[in-house]
Amino acid sequence: MTGVEGVGEVTAVGPGFSEIKVGDLVAYAGYPMGSYAQEHIIPAAKAIPVPPSFDPIVAASIMTKGMTARYLVRKCFKVETGHTVLIHAAAGGTGSLLCQWANALGATVIGTVSTKEKARQAKEDGCHHVILYTEEDFVSRVQEITSGKGVEVVYDSVGKDTFEGSLACLKARGYMVSFGQSSGTPDPVPLSAIAARSLFLTRPSLKDYNVTRDELLQAAREVFTNVASGVLHVHVNHTYPALVSGFTSSFRS
């Protein structure tokens, strides 16, 4: 069964766990898979209480993407005022939140997109500069925008098609954060490719930034708080009917 995040009402709680009770509204993200179902058994330690005032539809659509954006800008590389960041797929689900969060932290945000419609969305989500990579070379544009200095960090979820160019956009001691590979796995990187400018390269995963329950709950609180305060605007664009185990439900994107 597919689906990696969801929100629902608790119908039963196993012994020895007092933080959650029957009737509570909880969310989960990442593990275990199977959210496209009428009922789902999850480890109690993975259940995240949803604030009473929080829209459950928004919660269901943001948990994985929101906590991913959070660890990328707050933990993996701490974005601060004065930084310049490059975000690929800036109008995507995670990219949209990354742009908004990085902008709120005071960074200059450069985003790459594939269409003019997505460029408009990226602008609305806080990109100061949007590069239409189907029409212009993003490496050249980044160098132009930064006056040849490069960026502190690249957040790259595209992978193979953008990886080498992303490295070229970094300034000395810059961070290459490769957190996805929608275009395929990047080719192997020799150490010499990052040694010339003392670059940092990481391939992070959400699960390694939410190892303990305290880390999980702190991450979720930051996401909920930023949505409630208006820092993050969640785009719930579509509702799809889905036949699951003999009944009709819906899921959203």
C-alpha positions in Angstrom: 0.0 0.0 0.0 1.4 3.4 -1.0 1.3 6.7 0.8 4.0 8.1 3.1 2.0 10.6 5.2 -1.4 11.0 6.7 -3.7 12.5 9.3 -6.4 10.6 11.1 -8.3 10.0 14.4 -6.9 7.5 16.8 -9.2 4.5 17.2 -6.9 2.4 19.5 -3.7 2.7 21.4 -1.4 -0.1 22.5 -0.3 -0.6 26.1 2.4 1.5 27.7 2.0 4.8 25.7 0.2 7.6 27.4 0.9 10.6 25.2 -1.8 9.7 22.7 -5.4 8.7 23.5 -8.4 7.4 21.5 -10.1 10.3 19.7 -7.0 12.4 19.2 -6.1 13.7 15.8 -2.6 12.7 14.8 -0.3 13.0 11.8 2.6 10.9 10.7 5.2 11.1 7.9 7.7 8.9 6.2 7.2 5.6 7.9 5.5 3.2 7.7 4.0 3.4 4.2 0.3 2.7 3.6 -1.6 6.0 4.1 -3.9 5.3 1.2 -6.1 3.1 3.4 -9.2 3.3 5.6 -7.2 2.4 8.7 -3.5 2.2 9.3 -1.4 0.8 12.2 1.6 3.0 13.0 4.2 3.0 15.8 2.9 5.2 18.6 6.2 7.0 18.8 5.6 8.2 15.2 2.2 9.7 15.9 2.3 13.5 16.0 -0.5 15.4 17.7 -2.2 17.9 15.4 -3.1 21.2 17.1 -6.9 21.6 17.5 -6.9 24.8 15.4 -4.9 23.3 12.5 -6.7 22.3 9.3 -6.3 18.5 9.0 -6.2 18.7 5.2 -3.3 21.1 5.4 -1.6 18.8 8.0 -2.0 15.8 5.8 -0.4 17.6 2.8 2.5 19.2 4.6 4.1 16.7 7.1 6.8 15.1 5.0 7.5 18.2 2.8 7.3 20.6 5.7 9.6 18.6 8.0 12.0 18.1 5.0 12.2 21.8 4.4 12.7 22.4 8.0 15.7 20.1 8.4 17.2 21.4 5.2 17.2 25.1 6.2 17.5 24.7 10.0 19.7 21.7 10.5 21.5 20.4 7.5 22.7 23.9 6.6 21.5 26.7 8.8 20.3 29.5 6.5 20.8 33.0 7.9 20.4 36.6 6.9 22.8 37.5 4.2 23.1 34.1 2.7 22.3 33.4 -1.0 20.7 30.1 -1.7 19.9 28.2 -4.9 16.8 26.0 -4.8 16.1 23.6 -7.8 12.5 22.7 -8.5 11.5 25.9 -6.7 7.8 25.5 -7.5 7.5 21.9 -6.4 6.0 20.7 -3.1 9.2 20.8 -1.1 10.8 23.5 -3.2 7.9 25.9 -2.5 8.2 25.5 1.2 12.0 25.8 1.0 11.7 29.2 -0.8 9.3 30.5 1.7 11.3 29.4 4.7 14.7 30.6 3.4 13.2 33.9 2.5 11.7 34.3 6.0 15.2 33.5 7.4 16.6 36.5 5.5 18.3 34.8 2.6 18.4 35.9 -1.0 16.6 33.1 -2.8 17.4 32.0 -6.3 15.0 29.3 -7.7 15.1 27.2 -10.9 11.9 26.1 -12.7 10.9 24.7 -16.0 7.9 26.8 -17.1 6.7 30.4 -16.9 3.7 29.3 -14.8 6.0 27.8 -12.3 8.2 30.9 -12.4 5.2 32.9 -11.3 4.5 30.5 -8.4 8.1 30.6 -7.3 8.0 34.4 -7.2 4.9 34.3 -5.1 6.7 31.8 -2.7 9.6 34.1 -2.0 12.1 33.7 -4.8 14.0 36.9 -5.4 15.4 35.6 -8.7 13.8 32.9 -10.8 15.7 31.0 -13.5 13.8 29.3 -16.3 16.4 26.6 -16.9 14.7 25.4 -20.1 15.6 28.8 -21.7 18.8 29.8 -20.0 21.9 28.2 -18.4 21.3 28.3 -14.7 25.1 28.3 -13.8 25.7 31.4 -15.9 22.7 33.1 -14.4 23.7 32.3 -10.8 27.1 33.7 -11.5 25.6 36.8 -12.9 23.1 37.3 -10.1 25.9 36.8 -7.4 28.5 38.9 -9.3 30.6 35.8 -9.7 30.7 35.0 -6.0 28.4 31.9 -6.0 26.0 30.8 -3.4 26.4 29.5 0.2 24.2 26.4 -0.4 22.4 24.6 -3.2 19.3 22.5 -2.4 19.1 20.0 -5.2 16.3 17.5 -5.5 16.7 17.0 -9.3 19.9 14.9 -9.2 21.7 13.9 -12.4 20.6 16.7 -14.7 21.7 19.5 -12.3 24.3 18.0 -10.0 27.5 19.2 -11.8 26.1 22.6 -12.5 25.0 22.9 -8.8 28.6 22.3 -7.7 29.8 25.0 -10.1 27.4 27.5 -8.5 28.9 27.2 -5.0 31.3 29.7 -3.5 34.3 28.4 -1.5 33.3 26.3 1.5 29.7 26.1 0.0 27.3 23.3 0.8 25.9 21.0 -1.9 22.7 19.4 -0.4 21.5 16.7 -2.7 18.2 15.5 -1.2 16.5 14.0 -4.3 17.0 12.6 -7.7 14.0 13.1 -9.9 16.1 13.1 -13.0 18.2 10.1 -12.0 21.1 9.3 -9.7 24.1 11.7 -10.2 27.3 10.3 -11.5 30.0 9.4 -9.0 31.9 12.4 -7.7 35.7 12.3 -7.3 36.9 14.0 -4.2 38.9 16.3 -6.4 35.7 17.8 -7.6 34.9 19.3 -4.2 38.5 19.8 -3.0 39.3 22.8 -5.2 37.0 25.1 -3.3 36.8 23.1 -0.1 33.1 22.3 -0.8 30.8 20.2 1.5 28.6 17.5 0.0 25.8 15.8 1.8 22.9 13.4 0.9 20.6 13.8 3.8 17.4 12.0 4.7 14.5 13.0 6.9 14.6 9.9 9.1 18.1 10.8 10.2 17.1 14.2 11.4 14.0 12.9 13.3 15.7 10.0 15.1 14.2 10.5 18.6 10.6 11.4 19.4 11.7 14.7 20.8 13.3 15.6 17.5 10.2 14.5 15.6 7.9 16.6 17.8 10.2 19.6 17.7 10.3 19.4 13.9 6.5 19.1 13.6 6.0 22.0 16.1 8.2 24.3 13.9 6.2 23.4 10.8 2.8 23.9 12.5 4.0 27.2 14.0 5.3 28.6 10.7 2.0 27.7 8.9 -0.1 29.2 11.7 2.0 32.4 11.7 1.8 32.8 7.9 5.5 32.2 7.2 4.5 29.1 5.2 1.6 29.0 2.8 0.5 25.5 1.8 -0.8 24.9 -1.7 -3.4 22.1 -1.7 -4.0 22.1 -5.4 -5.9 19.0 -6.2 -8.2 16.3 -4.8 -8.1 12.9 -6.3 -10.7 10.1 -5.8 -9.2 6.8 -4.9 -10.7 3.4 -4.4 -9.0 1.8 -1.4 -10.0 -1.6 0.0 -13.5 -1.4 -1.4 -14.4 2.1 -0.3 -14.0 5.5 -1.8 -11.8 8.2 -0.2 -9.7 11.0 -1.4 -6.1 12.2 -1.2 -4.7 15.6 -2.0 -1.6 17.2 -3.4 
